Amino acid sequence: MSAHLTDLEKCMQTMIAVFHKYSGQEENQNKYTLSNKELKDLLDKELSSFMKGATDPEGLKAITKKLDINQDGEVNFEEFAVMLASITIVCNEFFVQHLKQKK
């Protein structure tokens, strides 16, 4: 990629790189999807501040089930992107509420 990426382009590049850093780590598993274990590792290491307490085994199963749009038992990049968008929306809503309370 070009050395002159915009902030948003860098964000997209990072999102793709992080997904592929964790995907396909387990033997006999699609290298372009996240298993439950890989998703847990990603959430624990890359979103630890946002996901505190949400990656217990039952909580993780619930997250995976909601994310797994195509019902294949794994999280593909599209499903991962939907998760990040959802978390980002919640963070933005929190930020906006915080700003409104400051007025």
HUFENJO-V522575 format. One record per pair of residues at least 24 apart in sequence whose C-alpha atoms are under 6 Angstrom apart, sorted by the first residue. I is the first residue (numbers start at 1). J is the second residue. D is the distance in Angstrom with one decimal. If there is no record, write none. Layout:
# HUFENJO-V522575
I:J:D  I:J:D
This chain:
# HUFENJO-V522575
33:75:5.4  33:76:4.4  34:74:5.5  34:75:4.9  35:74:5.0
